[in-house]
Every structure is written in structure tokens, then in C-alpha cells.
Amino acid sequence: MHPVVENGFAVERQVSLRAYNTFGLPAIAQTMVRVRSDADVRRVLADPQLGRAPKLVLGGGSNLVLTRDVAQVVLKVEVRGMRLLEARDDAFVVEAGAGESWHELVAWTLGQGYAGLENLALIPGTVGAAPVQNIGAYGLELADRFESLDAVDLVTGRSVTLDAAACRFGYRDSVFKHGGFGGLAGKSLITRVRLRLPRPWRPVLGYLDLERKVHETGLTAPDARTIFDWVCAIRRAKLPDPATIGNAGSFFKNPVVTAEQCRDIIGRDPHLVHYALPDGRYKLAAGWLIDACGWKGKSIGRAGVYDKQALVLVNRGGASGAEVLTLARAIQESVYGRFGIRLEPEPVVV
Ligand code: EPU
């Protein structure tokens, strides 16, 4: 269907979102507008019909579970561009449009000689979605490389710049995931992100899978390109490629428990995978907990648990969002029943 041009921007109606979420879940957006700049967002906000309607901001759809058709106006972020903003003695600062692919940004920075994002290679999704859930992998998270971002306030239309403190980054969390007072979920649209890549570059090799690569290859001082290749290989071996098997990465966050809870579980399950946190608590591997409950490779309907990583739920072909949630709830119940731990979903459920 051809979009209808209204007030200088193109409105698409009755759009299938199946190709716009990496889980490949079916849902129809009644109204969708692609935004390529701050000015595009302001044009939508100034529109008499669309301006005041609730909005859903869509990036790469890689952290999204669609359980129903979307009545909100979908703003599909397509702000482009990647550039070096500043070459300081202590860092390269790069800026990218929110609509760029995250992985392409990582590859571009390395190609230009600005190392520092290699541990975050191959994470699906867009640059604009990266701060929303503070993406992380292999010992590094976005917050470690973050400089600032630009966003448009979806009520006033004003462009604002937020620093790391204003983004309130946490483990797979930020101000953009929270509604209510002080939260920015649904209230702002990220248009550009700036990252700080420290000079001199230092490798981050503390994560077990990378330590293993150092050991296997004997390369004790790998360069950034080598680490990039290692991370790509580790991810390809463990995680399903959304282009072939629909998924949204880890479906649950790794839960944090008290030392007492951790000891109690180890008393019953000595193999529990756990990591000490600086505050005395412990982070548990949700994948291990789910695996221990026997879920790996299992399915409910057309939604399944990936056979190489139990933390990843997959679309076995034609699943609905409801089927994914039914599976997720069954997993939560069995993990709670056996370990007394409530797993919290990582993706946004719509
Ligand atoms: N494990 C099992 N069985 C499983 C899965 C995992 O026993 O089925 C065990 C592993 O053997 C390992 C431990 O659990 O000892 C941790 O597994 P892994 O290294 O695969 O990492 P994870 O904790 O499951 C987290 C992130 C991933 C990120 C990796 C690497 C979360 C929720 N997930 O997974 O992020 O790529 O570490 O840093 O924090 C995502 O957020 O979408 C994501 C993929």
C-alpha cells in the first residue's frame, strides 16, 4: 500500500509489523510514520490528528514482544549517519543516527581505527535502542562507552541532550524503560547517540568465553579486530540469528539475589552458575536456572526454548506473541517452583 502524504510526512496505514520485529511476531500497526530527523518528529507532533495520539517508538524491533495489534502511532526511527565528532587525546567521540544498525556502527568504528566497541559486536537492533536497555555483552555495556544522546520530547517537540546520569543506566535498564513520574518510556524519541572510545585502547577480556579464546589461540594480547572476530564467532555458536530463527536475544534478565539466597540454592544445587557483585549480592545465570528445569529445546505451541542457550526463546515458525508469553510464564513458574526466584523479562512486551 502506498503511504498517504499528509502535512509533509508520509503516513502508512494497516502496516504489518512482522518484518519489523526480530521475533517475527504478527501484529498490525494502524498508523506508522518513518522519521528521519528531529524535524520529522515535530511535524508529526504538530499534526491535528496524530499529534496528541499515544506513540510507540520502534527501532530495530529486537527487544520487543508484540502480543496484539498496535493502536498507538508507530514512529519508526530512521535517522541515519555515522561520523567522528572529536579526536581528543583521551578518546575518539563518534556520533550515529538512531536508525543505524548497531552492528554496522561497531564494524564502521573498527574500520576507521576507533577501537572500543568490539565486545558489543553482532548485537541485533539499532543504535537508538542501545541506550534504552543499556545493551551489554562479554564484559562491556553501552554505559561504559556512552557520551550523550539527543532525543525529542514527544509532548513538547523540543530536542534535548541527555548525559549518562540523566539516562540512569542500570543492568539492561535506563530511564527510557520506565513510565510514570520521572521515567521517559513513550515520552521521548532518541535521534542520535554519541559514544566515547577511550585512548589508549585496552582490551576487555575478563568474560569466561573470551578468556577461553585467549587460552585456545595463545594470543595473550589480541587486537580489537581479533576480539571482534572472537565475539562474532561465540555469538554465532550460541545465539540464533534472527534472520533465520525469530528471537529477541535473552528473554529474561539474570536475577540478583542475596548471599544467603545464593548459599541456600548452592546447598541444593552445587553447580549453580553465580557471580559475586561488588555490593555483596550475587548475579545468577538465568540460562542455567532454566536449563536446570529441563527447558532447553522444549516448546509450547510454536514458541520454543533455543537448544544451545536456554535463556533465548525462539519462534519455531508462525508463533504468536501470546504463545511466546505462555511459554515465558511456564518457565517463570517452574524456576520459581524449584529455586524460589522470579525471572523478569528483558524485552518490552506490547
Ligand atoms: N548456561 C547454562 N545453560 C544454558 C545457558 C547458559 O548452563 O542454557 C550457563 C552457561 O554455561 C554460563 C552461564 O550460564 O556458565 C552464562 O551463560 P552465557 O555466558 O551464555 O551468558 P548469559 O548470562 O546467559 C548474558 C547476557 C547476553 C550476553 C551474554 C554474554 C543477559 C540477560 N544476557 O547472557 O545478552 O550476550 O551474557 O555477555 O544479561 C541479551 O541481553 O539479549 C543478550 C544476549
Boltz pocket constraint, residues with backbone or C-beta under 6 A from the ligand:
constraints:
  - pocket:
      binder: B
      contacts: [[A, 136], [A, 137], [A, 138], [A, 139], [A, 207], [A, 209], [A, 238], [A, 248], [A, 249], [A, 250], [A, 251], [A, 252], [A, 253], [A, 254], [A, 273], [A, 285], [A, 286], [A, 287], [A, 288], [A, 291], [A, 296], [A, 306], [A, 308], [A, 309], [A, 310], [A, 311], [A, 346]]
      max_distance: 6.0
